[in-house]
Structures are given as C-alpha cells and as structure tokens.
Amino acid sequence: MSNIKTMIIDLDKGEIVDISPDSYELAKELREEGKYKFLSAENDIASIKKREKFSKVYIEYKDDKINTLILPVRGYGLWGILYGYLAIEGDFNTVAGLEFYEHKETPGLGAEIDNPKWKALWKGKKIYQEDGQVSLKVIKGSVLENSDDFVYEVDGLSGATLTCNGVTNLIAYWMGSDGFLNFINNLKEIDV
Ligand SMILES: Cc1cc2nc3c(=O)[nH]c(=O)nc-3n(C[C@H](O)[C@H](O)[C@H](O)COP(=O)(O)O)c2cc1C
C-alpha cells in the first residue's frame, strides 16, 4: 500500500511542525514578516534572496516505509526563478525525479529543462558524496559513461548554460544545511 502525506516542516530545526498544510502558500510565507529570513550573499547560493521558515513537503510511504521524499526547490535561472520539486528515494540520496512547474526561461534554450528526455537523465543520480557533500550537478556537455562522477553528473543543455548553472545552484542550496539537510538527517534517524 502506498500513500502520500503532506506536512509542514521547520527548515532550521528539520522537524515536522503541527501546522495544517491546507492553507500553506509559499508566496504568502515570503511576504509575512517573521516567516522568512533574508539570505546573506555568501549563503544565497540559489539567488533567492529570502528563505521561508516553514516548507511544505510530501512523503510517499510504501508498506509503512518512506519510498519517496518530494521537496520543493527553487533558484534563479537566467530570466527568473525556477520553481520545482526534487523527488528523492528512501535512501535520501538517489534522485527519483526533478520537475519544474514554473520558470521564465527561453523556449528551445533554458526551457528545455521541461524536456522529458532531459528530465529522464536525473533518475538514479546521487546527491551526496560519502562525506555528505552535495555533489550532484549539471555539467557543460555530455556526461562520460566511464566518468568517476557519472552518478553525480547530468548532461548540460546546449545554449542554456546559465539556466543549467541555476539548476546546479538550487540543488546545492536546498540539499545543504540551509535547505533540507537537517530534515533529511532527522528522517534517517527515525526511519531505520
Ligand atoms: C534571446 C536569448 C535568450 C536566451 N535564453 C537563454 C536561456 O533561457 N537560458 C540560458 O541559459 N541561456 C539563454 N541564452 C543564452 C545565454 O546568453 C548564453 O549564451 C548561454 O547560456 C550559453 O550557453 P552555452 O555555453 O551552452 O552556449 C539566451 C540568449 C538570447 C540571445
């Protein structure tokens, strides 16, 4: 049996909070004082300026175990912020999928992030190196089959290096300690 639970988490603590996800709206969180923080230039890897205190995440359970974790991610591309979801398998390291639902990139160039062929390249890729560092990135050109970093690399989109850098940056940010890392570490402890 599979079922999906929607929950609100406190990003800094990495903990689930008792807030109803029904009325949650990211845009609203980012407008209300006290519900977001401004990021310093140094920490703002994804160029989003502000980060919400609470995030709405989805967990898909299969036979009472976490099968997929679906996390909202965003970061600046070339023309605006790319908004999407990164789905991660129950090992909290393997990518199940990456999908953007809103962006302003150019059709045929940056907007190729929506191309099903490109999206398919993400499945099975790994996020974290053994030392915990976020290593997943979009490279320029094609990933070599025999590359040591094959599992951490995704082919770049030609003519869209700036958009691709935006995707790399948003993964680095949201999978790091200012993003979902604390939550993931907590889940690992619970879900043994
Ligand atoms: C009208 C116009 C729209 C563009 N749109 C994008 C875009 O959506 N994403 C992007 O990365 N580059 C876009 N570019 C190209 C960038 O300026 C840059 O040349 C490109 O990202 C470099 O990629 P490449 O190294 O693969 O050639 C656009 C360029 C022009 C003139």
Ligand as a Chemical Component Dictionary entry (heavy atoms), coordinates in Angstrom:
data_LIG
# 
_chem_comp.id                   LIG 
_chem_comp.type                 NON-POLYMER 
_chem_comp.pdbx_formal_charge   0 
_chem_comp.three_letter_code    LIG 
# 
loop_
_chem_comp_atom.comp_id 
_chem_comp_atom.atom_id 
_chem_comp_atom.alt_atom_id 
_chem_comp_atom.type_symbol 
_chem_comp_atom.charge 
_chem_comp_atom.model_Cartn_x 
_chem_comp_atom.model_Cartn_y 
_chem_comp_atom.model_Cartn_z 
_chem_comp_atom.pdbx_ordinal 
LIG C1  C1  C 0 17.155 35.897 -26.608 1  
LIG C2  C2  C 0 18.066 34.993 -25.842 2  
LIG C3  C3  C 0 17.519 34.110 -24.931 3  
LIG C4  C4  C 0 18.338 33.254 -24.167 4  
LIG N1  N1  N 0 17.797 32.412 -23.261 5  
LIG C5  C5  C 0 18.587 31.634 -22.510 6  
LIG C6  C6  C 0 18.053 30.770 -21.510 7  
LIG O1  O1  O 0 16.839 30.663 -21.325 8  
LIG N2  N2  N 0 18.919 30.076 -20.750 9  
LIG C7  C7  C 0 20.271 30.149 -20.911 10 
LIG O2  O2  O 0 20.997 29.513 -20.155 11 
LIG N3  N3  N 0 20.795 30.894 -21.865 12 
LIG C8  C8  C 0 19.996 31.640 -22.658 13 
LIG N4  N4  N 0 20.545 32.436 -23.621 14 
LIG C9  C9  C 0 21.954 32.268 -23.940 15 
LIG C10 C10 C 0 22.902 32.832 -22.926 16 
LIG O3  O3  O 0 23.048 34.191 -23.147 17 
LIG C11 C11 C 0 24.261 32.120 -23.057 18 
LIG O4  O4  O 0 24.778 32.381 -24.330 19 
LIG C12 C12 C 0 24.127 30.639 -22.892 20 
LIG O5  O5  O 0 23.574 30.339 -21.649 21 
LIG C13 C13 C 0 25.468 29.944 -23.013 22 
LIG O6  O6  O 0 25.218 28.554 -23.141 23 
LIG P1  P1  P 0 26.247 27.623 -23.930 24 
LIG O7  O7  O 0 27.516 27.742 -23.131 25 
LIG O8  O8  O 0 25.686 26.240 -23.847 26 
LIG O9  O9  O 0 26.346 28.163 -25.305 27 
LIG C14 C14 C 0 19.724 33.293 -24.373 28 
LIG C15 C15 C 0 20.276 34.175 -25.300 29 
LIG C16 C16 C 0 19.473 35.021 -26.025 30 
LIG C17 C17 C 0 20.083 35.956 -27.016 31 
# 
loop_
_chem_comp_bond.comp_id 
_chem_comp_bond.atom_id_1 
_chem_comp_bond.atom_id_2 
_chem_comp_bond.value_order 
_chem_comp_bond.pdbx_ordinal 
LIG C1  C2  SING 1  
LIG C2  C3  SING 2  
LIG C2  C16 DOUB 3  
LIG C3  C4  DOUB 4  
LIG C4  N1  SING 5  
LIG C4  C14 SING 6  
LIG N1  C5  DOUB 7  
LIG C5  C6  SING 8  
LIG C5  C8  SING 9  
LIG C6  O1  DOUB 10 
LIG C6  N2  SING 11 
LIG N2  C7  SING 12 
LIG C7  O2  DOUB 13 
LIG C7  N3  SING 14 
LIG N3  C8  DOUB 15 
LIG C8  N4  SING 16 
LIG N4  C9  SING 17 
LIG N4  C14 SING 18 
LIG C9  C10 SING 19 
LIG C10 O3  SING 20 
LIG C10 C11 SING 21 
LIG C11 O4  SING 22 
LIG C11 C12 SING 23 
LIG C12 O5  SING 24 
LIG C12 C13 SING 25 
LIG C13 O6  SING 26 
LIG O6  P1  SING 27 
LIG P1  O7  DOUB 28 
LIG P1  O8  SING 29 
LIG P1  O9  SING 30 
LIG C14 C15 DOUB 31 
LIG C15 C16 SING 32 
LIG C16 C17 SING 33 
# 
